[in-house]
């Protein structure tokens, strides 16, 4: 049996350059490629985030990514232009949406 490992996340966008810049600034990702139709970003640990505009050859729906933080304080966590959708204090995690309804989970992992 093959061993599967998490490789990356896929997000939907109509302006991949703009979306790549937002994610770069929010999460300190490196932009590898950025065009109107496709962008690729990389985390320091090597995870890839793909951002795509739907086309005949690229079927994209809004996606989900999860980031961890050592301490989650939603009142002081500046993630604009993301919108806080829900916050679960007991589990110390929050759900944000970007303008294309991609979901971003922020989870506290001390």
C-alpha positions in Angstrom: 0.0 0.0 0.0 1.2 3.5 -0.8 1.9 5.9 2.0 0.1 9.2 1.4 1.4 12.5 2.7 -0.2 15.9 2.7 1.2 17.8 -0.3 -0.8 21.1 -0.4 -4.1 22.8 -0.5 -6.1 24.2 -3.5 -8.0 27.5 -3.4 -10.4 29.2 -5.8 -9.9 32.7 -7.0 -10.8 35.0 -9.9 -7.6 37.0 -9.5 -4.8 34.7 -8.5 -2.2 37.4 -8.2 -4.3 39.4 -5.7 -5.1 36.3 -3.7 -1.5 35.1 -3.7 -0.4 38.5 -2.3 -3.0 38.3 0.5 -1.9 34.8 1.6 1.7 35.8 1.3 1.2 38.8 3.6 -1.0 37.0 6.1 0.9 33.8 6.5 4.5 34.7 5.4 4.3 32.3 2.4 6.8 32.5 -0.5 5.2 33.1 -4.0 6.7 30.6 -6.5 4.4 31.5 -9.4 1.7 34.1 -9.8 -0.4 34.9 -12.8 -4.1 35.8 -13.3 -5.1 32.2 -13.7 -2.7 30.3 -11.4 -0.4 30.9 -8.4 1.7 28.7 -6.2 2.9 29.5 -2.7 5.2 27.6 -0.4 5.4 27.4 3.4 8.7 27.3 5.3 8.0 23.6 5.9 7.5 22.9 2.2 3.6 22.7 2.0 2.3 24.1 -1.3 -0.8 26.3 -1.6 -2.2 26.3 -5.1 -4.6 29.1 -6.2 -6.5 28.7 -9.4 -9.0 30.4 -11.5 -11.6 27.9 -13.0 -11.1 27.1 -16.6 -11.9 24.3 -19.1 -8.8 22.4 -18.0 -8.8 23.4 -14.3 -11.9 22.6 -12.3 -11.7 24.6 -9.0 -14.2 25.0 -6.2 -13.6 26.9 -3.0 -11.1 25.0 -0.8 -10.0 24.7 2.8 -6.6 25.2 4.4 -5.6 25.0 8.1 -2.9 27.0 9.8 -1.7 26.6 13.4 -0.6 29.3 15.7 1.0 29.1 19.2 -1.7 31.3 20.8 -5.1 32.1 19.3 -6.4 35.5 20.3 -9.0 36.4 17.6 -9.4 39.9 19.0 -5.7 40.7 18.3 -5.2 38.5 15.2 -5.3 40.8 12.2 -6.4 38.6 9.3 -8.3 41.3 7.3 -9.5 41.0 4.5 -10.6 37.6 5.8 -14.0 37.4 7.6 -14.3 35.6 10.9 -17.1 33.1 10.4 -17.0 31.3 13.7 -14.8 30.9 16.8 -14.8 28.0 19.1 -13.1 29.1 22.4 -13.3 25.6 24.0 -11.4 24.0 21.2 -9.3 27.1 20.5 -9.9 27.3 16.8 -11.6 29.8 14.4 -12.9 29.6 10.9 -12.4 32.5 8.4 -13.6 33.0 4.9 -11.9 34.9 2.1 -13.8 36.7 -0.6 -14.3 33.6 -2.7 -15.5 31.5 0.3 -12.3 29.5 0.7 -12.3 28.5 4.3 -9.2 29.0 6.5 -9.1 27.3 9.9 -6.8 28.7 12.5 -6.0 26.3 15.3 -4.1 26.9 18.5 -1.2 24.4 18.9 0.9 25.5 21.9 
